[in-house]
Amino acid sequence: MTTATHTAPTTGRRRKQLFRRPGRTLAEITTVLVAAVVAFPLYWMLLTAFKPRGQIQSTDPRPWTLSPTLENFRRVFTVNDFGRYFLNSLLVAGVVVVVSLVVSFLAAVALTRFRFRGRTVLLVMILTAQMVPVEALTIPLFFLMRSVGSVAPWFGLNHLGSLVLVHLAFSLPFAIWMLRGFVAAVPAELEEAATLDGASRFRFTWQVLFPLVAPGLVAMSVLSFIHAWNDFLFAKTFIISATENQTLPLAVLVFFKPTGNDWGAIMAGSTLMTIPVLVFFVLVQRHLVSGIAGAVKE
């Protein structure tokens, strides 16, 4: 009787696993196919970057090359001040990430932990700011930066400060809204316990609360970095004549010519632009996954 009793549940469990296996296999196959579709443009970009010019323009394209070359990368590095463009992009993205981290964290703490007049209106304004298309604000922002330049030249047109201000304006609303969930998830009892132990509000905020919301900060920093690093629209609009302040996407624009686009150099430049993003992502991917998961949960 005992043997029969234990055998029945085991058999039922095996049957459930057999029924679930086809569905799980289908889900895995679908995941692999979706990943392949997403990764294929990156693969083709990398492949084209190493292809000789004759194979790129071939009427019989092949998903491989038997004669890889670095000539396309050499043409990219021959662009005047290419290193300066790289440093400009790195400077803009780095400043945007650091300032977004500090301001969005403090704003999220204020909106979550404090009750003040106009708090709901401010939250609605932050949410509304994310709904406005970037393209619709480009021309108004151009005139705004021109006016700002007459008062603060470092933040006017043809200066990197204008790019920093604009990227902060678009990054902060999303960052504040996302970090609110992480700050709200920290129990208020934890702050009360820290206060009873003699910790000031400043000490609790930076030594207790800040590490607890670190995954959300990392996720936000990655998104802010990618947005600022890959920007072409604002860089092309605000940096008009000061070539020394141009960013990396504008360096790739050199290879788009009326007589014919140099696709090998374009793909090589795009590959070089992708490397810092991948490195940044690899360094913070563990915190990024937990940060996005926490944001979705909240």
N, C-alpha and C positions, 0 to 999 in steps of 0.2 A: 504493500500500500504506500509505503514511504517513497519507494522508487518511482511508482507511477505518479505520485503527487509532484515530485520534483521534475519528472520528465515532461509533463504537460506544459508548465510555464516556459520551460526551455524551448520546447518545440514551437510554441506560439511566438516566442521572441525571435526565433530564427525565421519564421514565416514573415514577420513584420520587417525584418532586415532585408529579406529577399524582395519584398514589395517596395521597400524604400530605395533599394539599390538602383533600379532603372532611373528613377527621378533624380537621384543624386548624380548619377553618371551624366545625365542630360544637362544638369546644371553645371557640372565641371566642364563639359564640352563647350557649352555656351560661353562660359567664362573665358576659356582659352581662345575661342574665336573672337570675342570682343577685345581681349587683350592684344591679339594679333592685329586686328583692324586699327586699334589705337596706336600700336607701336610701329606699324608699317610706314607712316610718313617720316618718323624719326630714322628708321632704317634706310629709307630711300634718300633722305637728306645726307646721311653719313656716307652712303654708297656714292652718291653723286659728287660729294666733296673729294673723294679719292679717285674718281674716274678721269681719264684723259679727256681733253676737249672733244676729240673726234667721237668718242663713245657716248658722250652726253647728248649730242645732236643726232645720233644715229636713228634711222627709221626703224631699226629692230632693237628696241631697248631690252636689256637683260637684267635680271635681278642679281647680278654679280659682275665682277670685273677680274680679269686675269692679269691686268697690268696696272695695279694701283700706283698713284703718283701723288707727290706733295706739291705739285706745281700750283694747284689752286690756292693752297695755303700761302705759298710764297707771294702770289699776287695780292692776297689780302694784306699781308704784312708790308707790302710796298706802298700802301695808302699812307699819305702824309699824316703824321701825328696820330697813327692808329693807337699807340700806347696811351696817348693823352685822352683819346675818346674812351678807352677802356677805363682809365682812372676816373674820368668824369662820371661815367655810369655807375662805377663802384661807389663814388662819393655820394651821389644823389641817393642811390638805393640804401646805402649804409645809414645816412642821416635820417632818411624817412623811417627806416626800421627802428632806430634807437628812439627817436622822438615819439613815434607811434606807440612804442612799448610803454614809455613813461606816462604820456598824456592819457592814453586809453585806459591804462590800469588805474590811474588816479581818478579819472572820470567815472569809470565803472564802480569804483569803491564809493564815490560820492553819491551816485545815483542809486546804489543798492543799500548802503548803510545809513544814509541820512534822509530825513523827510523835510522838504522845504517847498516853499511856494513856487509854482511853475515847473515842478519836477515832471509832471505828466506831459505838459506841453513840450518840454525839452526832449523827452523820449520820443514823442510823435515827430518832432522836427528831425531828430536823428534818423528815425525810420524813413521819413519822407525823403531825406537827402540821398538815400540809397536807390530810390526809384527813378531819379532823374537821369536820362541818358547822357553819357559823357559828350557825345557829339553835339547835343543841344546847347551845352555850356561852353564849348570851345571858343566861339566868337566873343561872348560876353567876358570870358576870362581873359582873352587877349587884350581887350580894352581896359579891364581892371588891372592887369599887370603893367600896362603902359602907364596908367595913372599912379600905381604904386611906385614905379621906377622914378618918378619925379620927386618922391618923398624919401624913399629908401632905394638907392640905385642897385644895391646888391640883390634885391628881390624883384627887380624890374625885368623887362625884356632883354634878351641876350646875356642873361646871367643865370647860373645854375640855381640860385635861390628861388627863382620863379618856378622852376620844376619841382623843387622841394615843397614849396607852399601848395602847389596844385595837387601833388600826390598825397600830401597830408590831408587836404580837404576831402579827398575821395577815400582815403584809407581809414581815417579816424572814425567816421560814423559806423562802418561795419565792424571795426575792431571793438568799439565801445559796446555795441549791441551784443556782440558775441561774448565778450568778457563778463557782461552782467550775469550770465548764467553760471559762470565759474565762481564768481564772488558770492552770488546768492546761495550756491551749493555749500559754502562753508558755514557750519552752524554758528548761530549767534552765541550759543553757550560757550564756544571756544574762546571768543573774545572776552566774555565775562570771566572765564577762568583765568585768562592771561591778565586781566585787570586786577583780579584778586591777588595774583602772584606779584603784583607791582609793576607790570609792564605798561608803558604809556601807549597811547593810540598809535603814535608814530612807530614805536618799536614793534607793536603787534602787526602793523600794516606791512612793514618791510621784512621782518624776520619770521613771521608766521604766515600771514595771508599771501604774500608775494610768492613764496615757494609752493604753496598749495595750488595756486592758479597758474603755475609755470607752464603746464601743458597747453593751456589756452593761449598763453603769450607766445609760445613757440609756433603754434598753428597760425596765429595772426601775423607773426613776423615773416613766415614763409610766404604768405599771400601778399603782404606788403612789399616784400623784396621782389617777387616775380612781377608784380604790377609796375613797380618803378623801373626795374631792370629792362623789361621788354617794351617800355613805352616808346612809341614812335610819333603818335599824333601830337602830343604836347611839345615834345622836343623839336619837331618840325615847325610848329606854330610859334613857339616863344623864342627859340634860338634862330634868329633870322640871319644876321650877318657876322656874328662872332664865331668864327669857325673853331677857335681854340676852346670854346665851351660846348661844342657839340658832343653828343653821346654816341655810344657804339651803334645803335640801329641806324643812325645817319651815315656812319662809315660804310655800311653795307649798301646804302643807296647809291654810292658812287658807281657800282657795277651795273646799275640799270641805265642803259644808254639808248639813245634814239636809234642808233645803227644796229643794235642787237644786245640783248642781255647776256652778261657773262655768268651763266648759271653755275658753272663750277666754282667761281669765286663767291657767288652769292651763297651757295650751300656751305662752302668752307667757312665763310663769315658767320653764318647761322649756327654752324657746329661750335665755333669758338664762343658764341654768345650763350649756347646751351650749357657749356661745361660748368661755369660758376653756379648756375641754378642747380644742376645735378649734384655738385659738391655740397652746396648748402643743404639740399634736401637730404642727402645721405647722412650728413652730420646730425640732423635733428629729426630723422624720420621716426624714431621711436616715440619721441614726445609729440610729434605731429599726429600720429595715428591716435594716441590717447586723447590729444586735444580735440580733434575733430569728433571722436566718439563722445567725448564729454559735452561738446556743443550740441550734438544731435540729441543726446539724452535729455539735456536741459530744455 
